[in-house]
Amino acid sequence: MRVCVAGGTGTIGRAVVRNLAKRGHVVSCLTRRPDDGLAAIAQVVLADLSDTNVLGRTFGEGRFDAVISCIASRTGVPGDAWAVDHRANLNLLDAAKEAGIGHFVLLSAICMQKPLLAFQHAKLAFEAALVASGIRYSIVRPTAFFKSLSGQIERVKAGKPFLVFGNGELTACKPISDGDLAAYIAECLEHEERWNRVLPIGGPGPALTPRQQGEALFAMLGKEPRFRSVPLGLLDTIAGILGLAGKVIPSLATKAELARIGRYYASESMLMLDPATGRYDADATPSTGSDTLFDHYRAVLDGRASVDRGDHAVF
């Protein structure tokens, strides 16, 4: 198939491009600047997703069979979220419809089940537009990424305690690797049971709490587990103060939203939510792949892998 990927310069996007190429698909990547790494395995097309004329021309000339969007706002603050998670995706969708492209695969997030934040509402607004578009769609909602859960490796190596909110068992997730998620996304083009569906997905094995993650790290390093509890109320206080100050100083309003995002991830599990009970259900959360978070931790500690958290840092 001829597949166009938006967001190919991100970690998940790159993994998707590699997986598609390995399967024999002809891949084009929309990027704002040249990228030698992508150019080695795909055609790099310079395009700004806000330029609808360029998108229309690119899709019209490319004769693509499918579009895969891995784009996401870098910060999740309202202006960024509505510009990227909603508007840029809408531009992609409009161009795809105009060009008669048959399938649109969207990388979303499992936290869309309980939307309390601006970026969630922006993503959901686009999801609704995609479902109503008439194009065959696959909306993939993964749980936590490995890199999002790797921010404390250096702390623990340096002899510092592992930070947890509350007792470290308030939340859980089924972490998924870049490679396993990329394979799942690529397979959406082939597997009919994934067409016109919203697809929550996690990695293999049982759900893990932050305390379990910390205990595993200490064990791998041969250290006695040490934890430091951070009260959730601290984030509430920070968000409240910054929110009030943000009415006078706009930059502080952005920091207030970041504090609210941190509060959300500190208190909500990245698992399937049972709407009847309001509880998260690990057993109901689908799994895929073979890579585990603890395999990733060992690879990082052995120097076989690195951690580039970027805007996904938690601590």
Secondary structure, DSSP 8 states (H G I E B T S, - for coil): -EEEEESTTSHHHHHHHHHHHHTT-EEEEEESS--HHHHTTSEEEE--TT-HHHHHHHHHHH--SEEEE----SS--HHHHIIIIIIIHHHHHHHHHHHT--EEEEE--GGGGS--SHHHHHHHHHHHHHHHTSSEEEEEEE--BGGGG-TTHHHHHTT--EEEETTS-S--B--B-HHHHHHHHHHTTT-GGGTTEEEEEB-SSS-B-HHHHHHHHHHHHT----EEEE-HHHHHHHHHHHHHHHTT-HHHHHHHHHHHHHHHHHHS-BSEEETTTTEEESTTS-B--S--HHHHHHHHHTTS-----GGG---
